[in-house]
């Protein structure tokens, strides 16, 4: 299903810079049995295996807990987000909202509720031209995708050979070409523990990563995933994994310097009463973590999830923080 429409914020809430508009669909299910909407799987040696078997090395006390796991739902009703629009103000006039959703893989009733929410209490708004339509399934999507792939991601390769006997024919030769390394950057977020530890459970995971990719993102650089104390941080997991990836010829994206969602800001930072003191602490962390990885990483995600959260901006009332 796809939704489009327009929303207009009519008034501000004192002390709040922006509003958020979220659109969701609430489904009423016909049963309350434990259903699985999706299960993360991994492909190892061309065999699909459950993620918990393929990545048995993952820790549960930092990066692992931040990752989406199997989603179990035992309720008879549940809302699913279709779209999210942040940074909405009264100065924006009408703003567009648009998104889509695959219906959950459970039997549900004919009654589905469309919800527009996310705004703070006391903030009024208008809606206009809201349309919810079913997106028709295209049975030819794969054929079309393959044609597009041939046109945009492939090119002819011409091979020239020298020192071939004059009486030889092209059909006399069997030519094999092996790709040694991708020029095109191709990567994924990877588990830092699985990359650098000697845990036997990580072998298949590492083999897969090293075979398929040439870029990797490491989220162990997040402030909240420090293994030390607030005063004496420890990001050795991130650095150790980065060193291994670089030895394998990988380029590394460090994720991330800061994280703007309130629940993911360190409690020690939120506990600082004076705004100037908090800014000093944040600046100190920025310099520390960037210097720590200097010369080792190729890219940084600086501020994570800025659309979904803006703790620092709202607290400091500084939209340019």
N, C-alpha and C positions, 0 to 999 in steps of 0.2 A: 504494500500500500504506500502511496505517496501523498504528502500534504503540502499545500502552499497557502499563503495568506499574508495578511499585514496586521501589525499591532502598533498602537500609539500610546505612549505613556503620558498621563494627564497631569501628574503632580510628583514632586520629589519627596523623599523621606529625609528629614534633617540628619546630617552626618553621614549620608550614604552617597557615594559617587555615582554608582551605576546600578541598574536593575538587570535581572536575568529572566529570560522568558523560555520556558520549557514546554514542549508539547509531548504528550504521551497518550497511549491508548490503554485503557483498563479492560482486561478480558475476564469474564466469569467462566471458569472451567466446570465441566460436567462431573468431574471426580476430584478427589483429594489425594489420589495415590501418588507416591513418590515418582516424579517424572524427571527425566534429564533433557534439558533443552539442547545442550551441547556438551561434548567431552573433548578436551584437548588430546590430540594424538601426535605421535612422532613417527617419522619414517626412518628406519634404520636398516641398512643393507637391503633396501627395496622391500622391507617388510613393515607393515603398520603395526605398532605396538602402543599400548597405553602409555601416557606421558610419565606416570609415576614409575614405570619399569624402565623407561628409556633414560630418565634423568634422575637416577637414584642418588646422585651425589649432591643434589641441591640442598642448601641449608634452609632452615625454616625461620631463622631469626633476623634476616634482613631482606635481601632482594627477593627471596622466594615468596615471602608473605605478601609482597606487593603485586604478584602476578595473578592473573585471572586463573581460577581453578574450576573444576567441574561444578556446574551450577545445578543445585538440587532445589526443587520447589515442591512443597507439600501443601500449599495454600489452594483455596478454591478460586481466588481472584488475585490478579497481579497486574501492575502497570509496567509498560515497556516504553522507554523514551524513543521518540521519533526524531526530535531535533532540539537544539539548544542554541539560544542566541544570547550572548553576553554583551556587556558594555552598552546597554540601552539607556538613553537619557531622554528628558523632555525636549531637548534641543534637536533630537533626531527626527522629529515629526513622525511620519509613517515609516516603519522598517519592515522588511520582508522576513518571513519565516518559511522554511522549506526543509523537508526531510523525508525519510522513507523507513519502512520497517517490514521485515518478514514476519508473518504471523507465527506465534509459538507453535511448536510441534505437539500440541495437545488438543483434545476435543474441547471446544468452547461453545457457549450459547450464542444465540442470535444477537444478544444485547452487548454491544461494545461501547464504552464511554470514552469520548474524546476530552482530554483535560488540557487546559492552558493554565500553567502555574509557574512557580519559581519566584514571583515578585514578592517583595516584602509586604506585610500587612499594612493597610492604609494607603497603598499605592493603587490608584485607579487607572484603568486602561480601556482602550477600545479595540475591537477586532473588526476586520473587514475582508470580504472576498475570500473566506476560508473554504478550501476545497479538499476533500479527502477522496481519492480515487484508487481503484484497484489497478495495479500495473500488470498488463497482460504478459503472460509468459511467452518467450520467444523460443520455439523448439529448434530454431536454426542458429542459436547463439554461438555454439561451438564452431560450426563451419565458418561463420562470419569472423569469429575471433582468429581462427587459423589463417584466413585470407588476410586479415589486417596484420597479423604477425609476419607473414611472408613479405608484405609490402613495406612495413616500417622497421622491422628488426633483423632483416636478413639482407645480404648483399652477395654479389657474385665474387668468387675468388679465382684468380688466374694464376696458375703455376707454370713456371718456365724451367726447363731442364737443359743442362749442358753436358758435354762429353758423352753423348749417346751415340752408339755405333750407327753409321749411316744406313745400314741394312735393317735396323730395328724398326719395329712398328709400335705405335702407341699402345696397341692392344696387348703387346708383350709384357707390359708393366702393370703391377698392382700397386697403386699409390694409396697410402694410408696417412691421414693427418690427425694428429693428436693435439688437442688444445692444452697448452701448458698453463696458461693463466688468463683469467678474464681481464680485459682492459676496462670494461664497463663495471662501475662500482656496484656490488651486489652483496647485501649483508643482512644482519638480523641482530636483535638484542640477544645476548648470550649470558648464561649463568657464569658469574666470575669464579665460583668455587669449582665448577665442573671444568673450567679451562686450566686452572693452575695447580689444583691439588693432584696427588698421586692416587686418589681413590679409584680402585679398579672399576667401580660402577660408572665412572666418567669416560671410560675409553671409547665406547661407541658414540657417545655424545660428541667428544672431541673429534673423532674421526669424521663424523658427519659434518661438523662445522668447518673443519679444515679442508674438507674435500669440496664443499659446495660454495663457500663464501670467500670474499676477499676484504670485506668490511665487517666490523662488529661494533655494537653499542654496548657499553657497560653502565648499568644503572647503580652500581655499587659506589659511584662518586656522590650520590645523594647525601646531603647533610645528615639526614635521619638514619642512614645506614652505617655511620661511623661505628667501628667496633671498640673504640676507646671511650673516654669520658668527654664531657662537653669542653672541659678545660684542656684536655690532652687527647685530641681525636686520633683515630687510627683508621686509615684508609688503605691498609696494606693489601686487602683483598683486591681492590680496584687496581692498585699498582702492579701487583703480582700477575694478575690476569692480563693487564696491558702489556707487560714485558713479554709474556708468552706469545701473545697475538702478534706483537711486532717481530719476534723471532721467526714467526711463520709467514712474515711478509704482509700481514694485515694492516689496514688503516683503521684507526680507532676513533669513535665518537664517544666522548665522555658525557654522561647523563646523570645529574645536571648540577649546575652551580647552585641554583636556588629552586624552590618549589613553592608556588604561590597559593596552594590550597591550604586552608587554615589547619586542618587536621594533620597535615604533613609538615608544618613548620615546627621545628624543635620546641618542646615545652619550655626549655630554658630561655629561648628567644622571646616567646610570648609572655614570659613572666617578668621581663624587664619593663619597669614602669616608665622610665624616661625615654621619650622617643629618640633623642639625640644619642643616648647610650645604646639603644637598640641599633640605630644606623651604624654606629661605630663597630658594634659586634658583627653586623652583617658585612660591612666592608672588610673587616679583618678576615672573616671566613672566605670571602671572595678571593682576596689576595692569597690566602693560605692554600686553598684547593687548586687554584690556577697555577701557582708556583710549583706545587707538588707534582703536577702532571706536565709541566713545561718541557717541551721537546719530545714528549712521549705520545701525545694525542694529536689528531689532525683536525678535529672539530669539537666544539662544546655546544651542548644545549644549555643556554644561559638561564632562562626562566621557564620552568616546566608548568604546563597547563594554565597559561595566562588567561585563556578564555573561560575556564571553569572556576578559577579562583583568583582572588586579588587581595590577599591578606595584607600585604605590606602597603599597598596603595590606599586601601580603605582605612587602615589604622592611622597612617600618616596624613590622610586626606590629600595625597599627592598623586594625581593620575599619571605623572611622568616618572614615578619611582623606578 
